[in-house]
Every structure is written in structure tokens, then in C-alpha cells.
Amino acid sequence: MAKPYEFNWQKEVPSFLQEGAVFDRYEEESFVFEPNCLFKVDEFGFFLTWRSEGKEGQVLECSLINSIRSGAIPKDPKILAALEAVGKSENDLEGRIVCVCSGTDLVNIS
């Protein structure tokens, strides 16, 4: 008789990811700017969620994330103005931007 195999699929998600962190979120293509978004990962590591004041929360399935890397200072003057309006100068942004790239394939990435 074959020995039963126990598949342990669950990896521990660090508590700091479950508790979350506050970021200012923006998208340059569609000019979306949301200050003070709380980003969290669920306890199983399946979903990245974020929510800002007065807005409905959003969810991104972690399996769709292709990469997370350092981002560049926004080129759009509207976004720079919005960041400066909440007290973030261009000098404060250097080295403090994270870019989450996601999509169903490697061609159509947002």
C-alpha cells in the first residue's frame, strides 16, 4: 500500500504584511491618485487589498503580480502636484516609490 502524501501548501505570511502599511497610490495612465491607502496581504497570501478613505476597497490576486520593484518619480505634472498637495515634495519621493506590476500575461501589464 502506498504511503499517503501530505501536501503543505500554506506558507506563513509575515505579520507586517497582514497588518498592512499606508501608501499614497497613483496610476499615471488614468490619473488616479489616492492618498493614505492601507495596503494588506491576506493571511494565506492570496490577495493584496487596498482601501483609502471614502472609497471602496480594491483587491489584486497575488498570482497576477509579475514583479514588485523600485519605481520612478512620476512624470505627470498633475500627479506631482497632487503629491505636493499632501506634503510630499519631489525630493522626498526619491527611493521611496514601489511599482507593483500585474497582469494576466507579460504583454498587458499594468
C-alpha positions in Angstrom: 0.0 0.0 0.0 1.3 3.5 -0.9 2.1 5.9 1.9 -0.3 8.9 2.0 1.4 12.2 1.0 0.7 15.3 3.0 0.8 18.4 0.9 1.5 21.5 2.9 0.6 24.4 0.6 0.4 27.1 3.2 3.4 29.3 3.8 3.4 31.8 6.7 2.6 35.3 5.7 4.7 37.7 7.8 2.6 39.7 10.3 3.7 43.1 8.9 2.2 42.2 5.6 -1.1 41.2 7.2 -1.2 44.3 9.4 -0.6 46.5 6.3 1.1 49.8 5.6 -0.1 53.2 4.4 1.0 54.4 1.0 -0.1 57.0 -1.5 -1.4 55.2 -4.6 -1.3 56.6 -8.1 -1.7 55.4 -11.7 -0.2 57.7 -14.3 -2.1 56.4 -17.4 -5.6 57.0 -15.9 -4.6 59.8 -13.4 -5.8 58.0 -10.3 -4.4 59.4 -7.1 -5.4 58.1 -3.7 -3.6 59.4 -0.6 -3.2 57.3 2.5 -4.3 53.9 1.2 -3.9 51.0 3.6 -2.3 48.0 1.8 -2.6 44.5 3.2 -2.0 40.9 2.3 -4.5 38.3 3.5 -3.5 35.6 5.9 -3.0 33.0 3.1 -1.0 35.3 0.8 -3.6 35.1 -2.0 -4.7 38.7 -2.2 -3.3 42.2 -2.0 -6.0 44.6 -0.8 -6.0 48.4 -0.5 -8.5 51.0 0.7 -8.5 54.7 1.1 -10.8 57.0 3.0 -14.2 57.4 1.3 -13.5 54.8 -1.4 -14.5 51.2 -1.8 -11.6 48.8 -1.3 -9.9 47.0 -4.2 -8.3 43.6 -4.5 -5.5 42.2 -6.6 -4.9 38.5 -6.8 -1.2 37.9 -5.9 -0.9 35.3 -8.6 -1.3 38.1 -11.2 1.7 40.1 -9.7 4.6 39.8 -12.1 7.1 41.9 -10.2 7.5 44.5 -7.5 10.3 46.9 -8.0 11.5 50.4 -7.2 9.5 53.0 -9.1 10.5 56.2 -10.7 9.3 59.7 -9.8 6.0 60.4 -11.7 6.4 62.3 -14.9 2.8 63.5 -15.0 2.7 67.1 -13.5 -0.9 66.5 -12.2 0.3 63.6 -10.1 3.3 65.5 -8.8 1.0 68.4 -7.9 -1.3 66.0 -6.1 1.6 64.6 -4.2 2.9 68.0 -3.3 -0.6 69.0 -2.1 -0.4 66.2 0.5 3.0 67.4 1.6 5.3 65.1 -0.5 8.0 67.0 -2.4 9.8 65.6 -5.4 13.0 65.3 -3.2 11.0 63.2 -0.6 10.0 60.7 -3.2 13.5 59.6 -4.3 13.9 56.0 -3.4 10.5 55.7 -1.8 8.3 54.6 -4.7 7.3 51.0 -5.2 5.9 49.8 -8.5 3.6 46.7 -8.5 3.3 45.3 -12.0 0.5 42.9 -12.6 -1.5 41.3 -15.5 -2.7 38.1 -16.9 0.2 37.9 -19.3 3.6 39.6 -19.8 2.4 41.9 -22.6 -0.6 43.6 -21.0 0.9 44.7 -17.7 -0.5 47.5 -15.5 
